[in-house]
Amino acid sequence: MELKLMMKVKAVFLFFILLNVSAFAQIHPYVVGDKYVKRFNSVQAQLNSKTTEKISIPNTESKVALLSDAPSRVDSDMSEADLVFSVKVPEAGIYEISTRAFPIGSGPKKDAKGNVVTSYVKIQVGNQRPTKRILYDLYQAANQVSGKFEMNGKDQQIKIWLPKDIALEYLEIKNYNEPEIPLAARNYVPKIVPPSGHPRLWVTAESLPLIKSRLTKGENQPVWTKVEAAAKVPYKFEFNSEKEVFYQEELENVAQVKAFYYLMTGDKKVGKEVVKLMVNYMTMLEFGNVKYGDITREVGRSIYTASLVYDWCFDLLTANDKQLLYDKMLGLAREMEVGWPPFMDSIINGHGNEAQISRDLLAMSIALYDKNPELYKYTSYTILEDLVPMRKFEYESPRHNQGVDYGAYRFGWEMHAVWLFYRMTGQSVFDDNIKSLPYYWLYMRLPDGYMLRDGDMFSVKFGGDKPLYWKQQQTMLLSAAYANDPLIKGESERQGGLPDNPVLYLLVNDPLLKADHNLSSLPLTKDFGTVLGGMVARTGWDNKETSKDVIAEIKGGGYIFGNHQQADAGSLQIYHHGIQVGDIGLYLSYGTPYDFNFNKRSIAHSMMLAVDPQEPLLFRTKVRDGGTRFNQRFPLTPQQVTSDPWFDNGKVLSADFGPSKLKPSFSYFKADLTAAYSAKMTNYTRGFCFLNLERADVPAVIILTDDMTTAEPGFKKFWQINTLNKPEELNGNLVLKSELAGMVGKTHVNMLVPSASERNIEVLSGADANSTFGQQYKIVSPKAEARAHRIMVSPKNAGKQDKFLTVFQMTEGDAKPLPLDFKEIGGRYQIVLADRLVSMSSGSVLLQSPFTIDVSNKSVYEFVLLGMKPGFWNVKSSDGKVNFNYNVIPGKNTICFKAEGGKYSVTPGRSYEAGDLK
C-alpha cells in the first residue's frame, strides 16, 4: 500500500499540491452544530506495558510511544494493541477520529532526499477491520484527521498500534457534519429523471442497439477486437475481507472493459466475473486519510467504475452485492473534496468543476436512483441549476476562462455530464454554445505543436526544453462526437484518439462521421466576443514546424473568473517560427511566491503596467507588479458576474475583421481596460490591428495603441513586452528573433509614440527577468521562459496621461522591414505601409469629426479606417471620382475600401449625392 501510495502522490497531478501552513494549526475546523467533541489523552488509554511507555515533555501534555526495543506492528497481522481507548459516543452514527502526534528523538524521519517520511498508525474501532492511517507526514505534520468511522453509541474500544519514533499525544472524536444543503436543493424536484430499468449510464434500452451496431464498423472494429480479447482474460485478485487494498487503476480499467463487454454481448461468464471482482475490490478498498496529491480524483474514479458495474451488470447482482456497492460508493463520496451531499465545493470552478460531480457522483446517482433518489436530486440540482446556466452565459465567448490546459481538462468532465444526461434522456440539457467551445483550442494551436499561452499551463512541465505536442484527447473525442463535428474529430485524430480508454471511445465514436483535417474552411481570425474578450489572428493554417505562418493574440474586456485565469487583460502574443512576444510565466506549483507574485500576474505578460506604491496587496501577494487586479475569487452565477464590479475586467469596444471573412486582410480589436486595474487607473484603452500582407518577406504587421491615464502623475507607467531570445537594437528599433526547424523569424519593433527622446528603455534578461520590481525568483526549469527577456519602456516625464503607438513587422529571415509613413493629426494616427493605409483613433474616444486622409503614391491601396463612430460616413476623393457612403456598425467601428492613392475627405453623415458602399 505504501509503495503505491507514494507512486500516486508523485504522479502527474503532484503539481496541484498547495502547502497551506494554516493546516498545521488545528486538527479540523469545528462548525456550528457540533454535537460532540471529546479528546482522549494517550495516557488515559489502557497501555500495553510490553510495548509502550509514557513520555513527559515540559510544557506539553504527556505522550505515549513504543519502547525503544519494541517493534512496530502497524504492518503486521492482528496482535495485542499498544493502546486501547474506551469510548462511548452519544448516539450511533458517523464520527471523525483525529490524532495529534510528534516525532521523538532527533525529529521526523527523512529519506535520502531530505523529505519527511510518512508514519502510519493502525486503528481498529470496535470489531471493524483494522485500518492503516497517516499519523505524521510532511503535509499535515502532527495534526491528522484519521477519517470517518461508524460508531454504535454503546461502549466501544478503539485500539491503536503505533509506529516507531512517533509519540501519540491524544486522540479526538467529533461528530461528522455533512456539508450544508442549500434550501433550494432541499426542495428541488428534478424535471429530468433517470428512466426506469437498467442500463441508463451512457446507454439505455433505446440506444443500446445503436452502440452495438457501431462496434464492428470502421475505426471502431480494431478497438472492439481488443476489448473483446481483453474481456475474456481472467483477472487475478486475491480477496481477503480482513485486509485493505489501496486504489488499483489496472483493476478498475479491467472492470470497465469486462462490464462493457457484458453489456454488449450478454456473456454471463464475463459478467459474473466482473461483479465478483468489483464487489471484492470495493470490500477491501481503503484510501485511508490521504488528502494530498488530489487523491479525490482516484476516489471518484472508484465510484465511477463501481457505478458502471452496478448499472451495466445490474441483473447479475445479488441483494447483498447491491447493498455493499451502495454503502461503499456513498462512503467514498463523503471522502471527496466536494463531500456528500456535494456542496462542500462549488461546481462552477476549482476542483469541484472536474470529474467529482460531472462524472463520478452523477454516475453514482443515476445508477442508484431506484435505491435512493435523493442522491440524484442533489447531484442534478448542482449540475442543472448551478452549472448549466453559468456555462450558458460564459460560453457566449467561445473560449474557456481557465485557459488552455485547465480549461480543456475541466471542460472534458463537463462533457461527461453533457453525455450522461443526453444518453439517459435524449435531451441536450446544456446550451448548444457548448458545441463551439472546442474551436478555441484549434485557434490557439501553434505550428510547433504547442499552444498560445492562456491561464496556468501545467503541460509546460513536460517535453523538456522543446515544445511538446499539446493534447487533451478525451475532451476532443467527447466534443467531436457530441457536436457531430468533422473538424473537431480531425483534431481528435491528430491528437491520437483515445487509446487508453477504449470503452469510452466505443460508447461515443460514430465511425460514419469522417474526420476533416483541412482547417482552411475556418476564418483566419477569431473574435471571442464580450464575456471573455480577445482575438486571435493568423496568416494561415499550416500547422507544422516548417510553417511560415504568423499567429497573434490580443486579450481584453469581459470578466475575470479567478482560480487558474491570470491577470492578463490587454496582453499581446506573437508567434513566428517560435514565440516572439508573449507570456514568460511558468506554472510550476500552485500558490508559491513565484506563482502568486510573478507567474499569474501581469508582469509575466506583454502588457501595460502602472505602479501605485500604495496599491493594496490581496490574496497572499507580497509585491506590487503594476498590473491588473489579481483575483482568486470566482463568481457563482451570471447575475453575480455582471453585477459585482470585482469581476469587471474591462469592456470590448470594437472587434471586426475583413473585408473577407475567411481570409481577412485586417483584424481589429480595441478594449477599455480601465476596470481591469485598481482605482490607480482612471482610463485605459488598448487597440490592436493585425494586417495580413500576404507577402513572403513581411507576412504580417501589428499596430498597437495604448492610451493610459492614471489617478496620480507619480504612478510610473511601463509599456512591456516579453520575449524568449535576447533582443537586438537596429537603427533605433528593437529586433526580436525566433528559430524553428532551421527557419528564422524576426519581429521589428518600432515605437512611434513616444519618440525616442521622450522615453526610457530597459531590458531585463535571464534571472533579472524573473523578478517583480527587485524581488527575484529562482526558477528551475529547462524552458526558455526561465531565462527570458523583458523589454520595459517608460515615459521620461511623469504625467497622468501617456500614449503609446508601436508597429511590429514580422519578417522572414533577414528580410528588411517595410518603410512606413506616419503622421499624427486631429486625434488620429495615420500609417502608410506596403499597400495599406491605416487610420486609427489615437485615444480612447471614437472618431466623430471630419478628417482627411491622404497618400501621395497613386498605387492602389486598401484603406482601413478604425475607431469610427457608428452611423453613416461619407468618403469622397478630392477629384470626386470616389464618393460613397458607409454605414459603420456599432461594435465594429471600421471602414474598409480599396482605391488609388490620393486625398480623401471622411465626413460623418450620409451624402445623398453618393452611393452606398456595400
N, C-alpha and C positions, 0 to 999 in steps of 0.2 A: 504493500500500500504506500509506504513512504517513498519508494523509488518512483512509482507512477505519479504520486502527488507532486514531487519536485519537478518531474518532467513537465507536468501540466503547468506548473507555476512559471516555468521558464520558457513556455511556448510562445507562440506568435503574439498573443494578446497581453504579454507581460507589460507592454508599453502603456497600458491603461492604468497601471498601479499609481495611486497617489498616496504618499506617506503623509498622513494627517497627524500632526503632533497632538492635537486635541484628543485623539483616540486613546492616548496613554493616560488621560486624566481620570477616567472612571470606567467602570466595567460596562455599564449600559445606562442610557438615559431613563429616568423614571418619568412617567407621564401621569397626567390627571386620570384618576380611575384605577391606579394600582391598588389592589385589594390586599395584597400580601407580599411583604418583603421581609425576609429573615436571613440573617447572617450567622453562620456557624464557624466559630474559630476552630482551627485544626486541632488544638489541644483539647477541645471538648469532645472529640471523637474517641471512639474505642480504638486504642493504638495496639498494633501488633508489636509486642516487645522484642520479638525476634528480628524484626526488620527495620524498626523506626526509632527515632529519638527526637526529643524536643530540643529546639534551638532558641536561645534567647539572644535577641539583638537589642541593644539600648535604643530607647525611644520608639520602638515598634512593638506590635503585638507578637506574641510567641508564635513560632512556626514549627512544622514537623517535616523531617526529611528522612530519607533512608540512612541507615547506618552505613558507615564507610565501607564495611566489608559485606554488606547485603546487596545481592544482585537485584536489578530491576526486573519485574515480571510483567511489564506492560505488554510485551510482545509474546508472552507465553500463554499457554492454555490456563484454564481455571486453577487457582491456588488460593490459599488464605490471603485475604486482602491486607493491605498495610494500614488502612484506616476504615472505620465503619461509623457512619453518622446515623443516628436515629432521628427520623423526621416524621412530621405529620402535618400535611397542608390542610387548610380549612375545608376544601371540597375537591372532589375529583375533577380533573381537567388537565390542561396543558400548562406546564410551568417551565421557566427558563432557569437553568443552572449556570452559575458563573463561578470563576475561581480567581484568586489572586495568589501569585507565587513568585519567588525570586531565586535567581542563581545563588549558590553559596560558593565560598572559596574565592577564586580569582575572577569571578564574573561569568557571564554567559559563555557557553562553549562556542567556538568558532571553527569554521572549516579552513582549508588551506588558503582560501582567497580572502579570509578575514570576515566572512559573513556569519552572522549568528545562526547556530544550528537549532532547528526546531526541536523542542522537547514535548513529548506526549505523555498524557496520563490516561489510565483506563478507568472507566466509570461504569458501575452497574447500579441501576435503580430497581429495587425490589428483585423480582425474578426475571426482569427483562434481560435481553442479550447484552453482555458487556460490550462497551464501545470505546474506541480509541479517539481521544480528543486532544487538541493542542493545549498545552499548559503554559508554554512560553515560546515566543518567536520574535523575529525581527519587527513585525508589523504592529502587533498589539502588546508586545512585551509582557509585563506582569499581569495585566488585566485581560482575561479571556472570557467571552460568553461561550460556554461549553455547548449549549444547544437547547433545544426544546424537548421535554420529556413528558410522557403521560404519567400522572401520579393519581393514586386512588382515593386520597382523602383519609386513609387509615394509617396506622403505624407502619412505617416502612423503613428499610435500611438503604442507605446509599454507600456502596463500597468503592474504595479508591485504591488503585495500585500506582505508586509513584515512580517517576524516572530517577536516574542518578543525578546528583548535584543540583537539584531544584527543591527548594523548601516551600511547602504549601502554607500560606497564612490563613486563608479562610475559604469557605465555600458559601455561596449565596443562592437563595431560591426566591424567585418572584413569579407572580402570575404572568402568563403570556398575554399581551394585549394585541388583539388584531388591529390592523390598520382601520382608521375611521372611515366609515362608509358614507359618502355624500348622501344627503337626504333624497336628491333626485334619483340616485342609483337605488336606494332602498325601495322607492316607489315605482321603479321603472317596470314597464310592461313591454317587452320587446315586440316590435311589429313583425320582425323576421325571426323565425324559429327553425330549428332543425326538423327535417321530416321524420316521420316515424320509420322505425326499422333501421337496419344496417346493411351496407356501409353508407356513411354520409361524410367521411373525410376524403376530400379530393374527388370522390366518385359517389354517385347514388345509383340506385337500380336503373334509373333512366339513362345515365351517362356511361355506365359500365360497358355496354356493348360497343360504344364508340371507342373507348380506350382499348378494349380487346382487339378491335378491328385494325388498330394502328400498329400493333406490336410487330407485325411481320412485314411492314411496308417501309420502303425507302431506308433512310438513315436509322430508323428505329430497329430494323431487323438485327444488325450485329449487336446492338445493345441488349436486346431481348435474349439473344442467344447466350450472352454472357450471364445475364440474370438467371436464366433457366439452369445453366450449368452450376452456378454458384449456389442456387437454392437447394439443389439436390445433394450437396456435400454436407454430411453431418457435422455439427459444430460441438466440440467437446467443452463442457463446462462442469467443473467439479462443484457439486452442490452440498453445502453444509449449513443448515439453518442456524447453527450456533456461531457461525463466523460471519464476518462482514467483508465485503469487497468494495474497492473504490471503482469509480466510473471506468467503464471499458468501452472505448469507442469502437473497436473492431466488433465486439459482440453486438452492439446496437446497430451497426451497419448491416451485419448478418441478419439480425432480427427484421429489419425493414425489408431486406431483399426476400426473405422467406415469407413474411406476411403478405407482401405484394404478389409473390408467386402464387400463394394460396388464393388470394383474391381473384387473380386472373384465370387460374386453372381449376380450382376446387380440389387440388391434390391434398387429401386429408392427412396423409403421412407427413408431408412437409408442414401442414397447418398445425397438427398436434405437436410436432417437434418445436415449432416456434412458440406456441402457447406455453409449453413446459419450460422452455428456455427463458422466456420473459418473466414468467411467474417466479421461477427460481432466482433469477438475477435480481428482480425487484425485492425479493425476500432478503437477499444478502446485501443489497446496495446501501452504502452509507457514505455520505460526503463529510460527515463529522462537522466540525466547526470551521472549516476552511472558508475564508471570506475573500482573501486576496487573489490576484490573478484572474479576477472576473469569473470566478467559479460558477456564478449563476448561469452562465451560458451552457456549461456542461449539465447543470441541474435541469435546465429547461429542455435540453436535448433528450434527457432520460424520460422526462414527462411526455414529450412529443412521441418518442418511439413506443412507449407503453400505450399511448392513445391510439396509435396506428394498429398495434396488435389487438387491442381491445375492440376496436371498431371493425377491422377487416376480418378478424377471426372470431367474431362475437358468438357465432353458433357453436364453436368448439369449447368455449369457456364454461367451466362449472360455476355454480353459485359462489363457491369459495374463491375461485380464481377472480371473479368479478369484484368481490368484496376486497380481496387483498390488493388488486391493482388500484382500485378506487382509493383505499386508505393510503397506499404508498404514494400515489400521484398527489393527493391532497397534502400529505405530509411534506413532500418535496416542494410543493407550491409555496408553503409557508416559509421555506428557506430562501426563496428568490428575493432579489432586491426589491421588486415591486410588492412582495408579500402576498398573502391571501387573507381577505379579498384584495384584488390587485390595485390598491390605491396608495401604496407607500411611496411610489414614484409616479411621475406623470408619463403618460404615453406620448406626449407631444414632442419631448426632446430628452436627451440623455439616454441612459441605458434602458429606460422604460420604453423608448422608441426603437427597440430592437426585437429580438425573437421572443422575449419573455411573454408578451401579451399577444402580439400579432400572429405568432405561430404556436407557441407551446401551450399557453393557457387557453387560447381559443380552441386548439385541437382537443385539449382535455375536456373543455366544457361542452363541445359538440359531441364527443364520444360518450360522455357520461350524462348527457341531457336527460335521458329517461330516469336515471337513478337520482339525480339531483339537479333540477332545472335552475336552481339559484346560481350555480356555477356559471351557466351561460348568461343569466340575467346580468351579472356584474361584468363579465368579460365583454359581452356585446354592447353594454352601455358605454364602456370605456372606448371601444372602437367606433361605434356608430354615432355616439353623441359627442364625443370629445375629438377623436382623431379625424373622422371623415369631414366635418365642417371646417376644421382648421386647414386640412390639406386642400380642400376645395378653394380656399382663399389663397393659400401660399402658392399653389401650383399654377395660378394665373400667370405667374412668372415661371416659365419652363426651365428652372434651374433649382438646385437644392441648396437651402441656406447653410447646410452643414458641410458644403464643399464637395470636392471630387471624391475623396475616399470615404469619409463618414457618411456623406450623402448617399453614395452608391450602396454602401453596406446596410445602412438603415432602411433605405428605400426597398432593398431586396426583401426585408422582413415585412414591410408594409404590403409588398406584392403577395406574400403568403396569405395575409388577411384578405386581400382582393380576391385571390383564387379560391380560398376556402369558402367564402361567402358565395362566390359565383357558382362554384360547382355544387354547393349544398342546396342553393335555391334557384339557380338560373338567373339571378338578378345581379346587376352591377351596382353595388352599394356605394362605391366611390365615384366621384365626378369623372367624366371622361377626359378631363385635362390631365389625368394621371398617365394617359397613354402617350402624351407628348413629352413628358419629362425626360425620357432617355436620350432625346436629341441633344440635351445639354452635354452629355459625355461625348457624343460624336463631334460637337463643335470644339470641345476642349482638347481633343486629341492632337498631338504634335507628330511631325514626321519621324522624330527619334523614338517613337513608341510610347513616350510618357505623356503627361498632360500639362496644360497650363495650370499654374498653381491656384488653388482655391481652398481655403479652410485648412485645418490641421490635416496633414497628409502623412498617415502612418506608413504608407508604401515607400516613402523616401528612405526608410531604413534598409530596404532590400536593393539588390542589384549592384552593390559595391559603388565604385566611383562612376559607373556608367548608368545612364537612364535605363530602367527596366521597361518591359512592355506591360503597360498597365492593364489589369484585368479585374472584373467583377462578374464572373461567369454566371453565377446563379441569378443575379439581378437582370442581366441581359436576356437570359433564356426566358425567365418568367415574364419579362416585359414584352419581348417579341411575340411570345405565344398568346398573351392576353390581348394585345393590340392587333394581332394577326398582321404584323408589320414586316415586310420582307427586308427593309433596310436595317431594322434593329436585329433581325435574325442574321443578317450578314455580319453585323458587329459581334453577335454571339458566336458565330462560327470562327471569326478571326481570333477571338479570344480562346478558342479551343473547345467550345461546347461546355459540357458538364460531365467530364469523365469520372469524377469521384462520387457522383450521386445519380446512378442510372435509374433509380426508382422515380425520382422527381422528373428526370428527363422524359421517361416514358409516360408519366402522368399528364404532361402538358404539351410535349412536342407534337406538332402536326406535320407529318412527313410530306403532305401535299402542299404546304407553304414553302415555296422555293426562296432561298436567300438571295438578296440583291446586294452585290458588293460594289456597285457603281454609285458613288455618292454625288456624282455630277448633277443629279437631278435636284440636289438641295441648293438653296441660295448660298452664296459665299458669305453672306453676312447674317448674323442672328441678333435681333433685338429682343432682350429678355423682359421687356415690359416694365411695369412700375412697382411691383411688390418687391422684387429684387433687381433693381435697375442695373443695366450693363449691356455691353455689346461686344461680340466677337466678330472680327472682320478678317477674311482670308483672301489670298490671291489664287488659291486652288485647293484641290482635294487629293494632291499627290502625296499620300501618307506613307512615304518610305524614306530611308535615310538620305538618299541622294536627291530628295526633293529640293526645289528652289523656292518653294512657297514661303510667303511671309504670313504670319498669323499674329494678330494683335487683339488685346482685350482692354476695355476700359470698364470700370465699375462705378456705381454711384446711384444714390437715390433709393427710396423704398424704406425698408425696415430692417432692423437688426434683431436677430433671434438668439444670440448668445451661444454658449457651450463651445462648439468647435468652429463657429464662424469667427473670423478675425476682424480686427479694427482696420479695415482696408478700403473704406469708401473713397473713391477717387483714384484708386491705384491703377497703374498702367503696366501692361506686359507686352513685350515684343519678342517674337521668335523668328529667326532667320539663320538656318544652319546651327541652331542652338539658341539658348536664351540670351537675348541681347539686353533686355530691360525686364526687371521683374522683382520677385519676392525672394529674399535670401534667408528667410527664417527656416529652421528645421524643426519638425515636430519629433522630439526625441523622448520626452516624458511629460505627462500632463502635470501642470501646476508648479513646475520648478521655477526658480527665479528667472532663469533664461526664458522659459516658456511664457510666463506672465509679464515679463518686462521687455522682451525682445520679439520672440517668435510670433506671438499673437498680436503684437502691437503694430502701429502704423510705421514705426521706424524701420521695420524689416521690409517695408514695401516701397514702391516707387510712387510717392505721393507728397502732398504738401504738409509741412509741419509748422506749427506756431506755438512757441514755448511761453506758457504762462507760469512763472516760478511759484505761484501760489495755487495752481490748479489742484483740487482735491485728489488724493490717491484712493482708489477704490479696488475692491476685490483682491486684497493681498498684494497689490502692486507696490513697489518700493521707489520707482523712479518715474519722472515725467518725461515723456518722449515727444511731446508737442503735437501728437496726432489726434485722431478722433477718439471719442469716448470708448473706453474699454468696458465691455459688457459681459457679465456672466449670469445675468437674469434672462429668462425666456418667457414669452407670453403664452397663455393657455387658450385664448380664444381670439377670433378675428376682431371682436369688439375691443378687447384689451390692446391688441396691436395698434389699432387705428386711433384709440382714444388716449393712450398713455404716451406722453411726449418722450418718455425714456426710450421707446423703441423706434422713434423717428430717426431715420438715417439719411434724410435729405429727400429731394424731390427731382424726378426726371423732368426736365423742362422740354427737351427736344430729342427726338430719335427718328432718323429717316435714312434710307439708302436708295440708290437708284443711279440713273433712270431705269436700268434693267434690274428687275427684282431677283433675277437668277445670278447675274454676274455684274453687280453694281460697280460703277467706276468711282463712286464716292459713298462713304458711310459716315453719318454724322450723329454725334451724341453730345448732349450737354445736360449737366445736373447742377442743381443748387444744393450744396453740401453743408450749408450753414448748420443745420440741425444735427449733423453727424458729430460735430465738435461740441465742446462745452460752451459756457457763456463767454469764453475768451473770444469767440468768433461772432462778429455781427453780420458779416455777409461773405459768402464764398461760393463762386461758381467755377466749374471746370468744363471746358469744351474740347471736343476731340473730333478731328476729321481725318479719315483714312482714305487715301487716294490709291486706287489700284491702277497703276500707269500702264500695265501690260507691256512692260519693257523688259528686256533681258538684263540690261545693265543696272537699272534702278527700278525694280519691280513695284515698289510701294513707297509712299511718303505719308507721314503722320504730322498733322499740325495740332499742337496742344496749346490751349489758352487757359490762363488762371487769373482770376480777379478776386483778391482776398482783402478783406477789411477786418481788423481785429479791434477789440474793445479798447486796447491801450497801444500807443505807438511803440512802447518799450517791449512788447511781445515780439520776439525775434522770429522772423519767417524764414523757412528753408524750403526751397524747391529741390526735391530729392529724386534721383533715380539710382537704382542698384543694378549692378552688372556682375557677371561671373569672371570675366577676364579683365586684366588691367587696361584701363582706357588710355588712349594716346591723345596728344594735342597736335592738331594740324591746322595751320592758318587761323589760329584763334578759336577753332572749334574742337570739340571732343569727338574722338572716333572710338566706337565700341567694336568688339570683334568676337566672333564665334566660329568654330570649325567642327564639321562633322563629315565623316566618310571622305576625308580629303578635300572637302569643299569649304570655302571660306565665305562668310557673310559679314558685312560691316554695317554699322549704323553711324551716320554722320549727324552729330547733334549740334544744331545751330540755334543758339538762343538769340533772338532778335530784340526782345524786351525782357528785362532792362538791358541797356547796352553794356559792353564790356567795362566801360569806365564807371558804371553805376552799380557794379555787383562784385561780390567776393565769391571765390570758388574754393572748395576744399574737397580733396579726395581721401577717404579713409579706406585703407586696404588691409586685408588679412585679419589679424587679431584685432586691430583697431576698428574694423568694420563691425565686428561683433560686440558692439558697445552701445550704451544708451547715454549719451552726453557724459562720458567719462567713466561710467560703470561698465567695466569689461566683463565678458563671459567667456569661459574656456569651453570650446566646442570640440568634441572628439568625434569626428566623422570623416569618411573619405570623400564626401560630397563636396562639389565645388563651392556650394553656398557657405561652407565653413571657413572659406578663405576668399571671400568675395570682396567687392569694392562698392563703396557708397559715394556718390557724387552729390555734394550739397552746395547749392547756390543761394546766397542771401544778399539782399539789398545793402548797399553801403550805408545808406542813410535811413534812420528809423522813421517810420510813418505808419499811420493806421492802415492806409490802403496801398497795396502794391499789385502790379500786373506783371504777368509773365507770358511771353509768346515764344514758343520753341518749335522748330521744324526738324523732324527726324527723317533722314533719307536712308533707306536700306539699299545697299549696293551689293552687287555680286562680285566677289573677289576684290581686285584692285580697281574696279571701275570708279570713275570720278563722280562725285555728286553733281547734280544738275545746277546750273546757275539759277538764281531766283531774284526776282524783283519785288521789293517790299515797300509799302508805304502805310502809314497810319494817319487817318484823316476822318474827322467827323464821327468819332466813336466806332470806327471800323478799322480792321486790318485788311489790307489787300495784298495778296501774294500771287505772283505770276510765276509759274514753273512748268517747264515742258509745254504741253498743250492744254494746261489748265489755268484758269483764273479763279481764285477762291477769295470771296469776300465774307468776313466773319465779324460779328459784333465783338468789340474789344472789351466789353464789360459784361455786367450781369443782366442788363436790360435788353429787350428785343429792339431791333431797328424799326423805327416807325416814321422817320423823317425822310424826305427825298435825298438822294445822293447820286453821285456819278461814278461809274466805273470806266476805266479806260486801259487799253493796251495798244502800244504803237504798232506792233507787228501785225500784218494783215493776214496771217495764217488763221486757220480755223481753230477756235478754242472751245473747250467746254467751260461754260461759266457756271460756277457753283456759289450761290448766294445763301449764306447761312445766318440763322438768328433773326429771321424776318418775322414781323408781327403778322398774325393771322388776318386773312381777308384778301381782297383783290389788290394787286400791284400792277402797274403798267411799266413795261420795259420798252424803251424807244431809242433807236440809234440816232446819232446826230444827223445822218443823211436821210433819215426817215424810211429807209428800206426795211428796217426791222421795227415792228410796232405790234406788241401783243400784250394781252392781259394774262395774269397768272393768279390763280386762287391759292393762296398759301393756307395749308391745312393746319389747324391747331395741333400742337404736339409734334409736328414735323418741322414747320418753320423754315422751309427750304424752297428755293427756286433753282432749277437746273435747265440750261438750254445750250445749244451749240450755235455759234455764229462766228463771223470773221472778226478779227481784232479791230478795235476802234473805240469810239466813245459812246457810252450808253447812259441815258438818264433812267433812274429807277424811282418811281413815284408811287406813293400809296394811293389807292383808289382805282376805279375802273374807267378807262377811256373808251368812250363809245365810238371812237374813230378807229379803234384797234380790234383785231380778232383775239379770240381766247386761245391760249396755248394749252393743248390737252396734256 
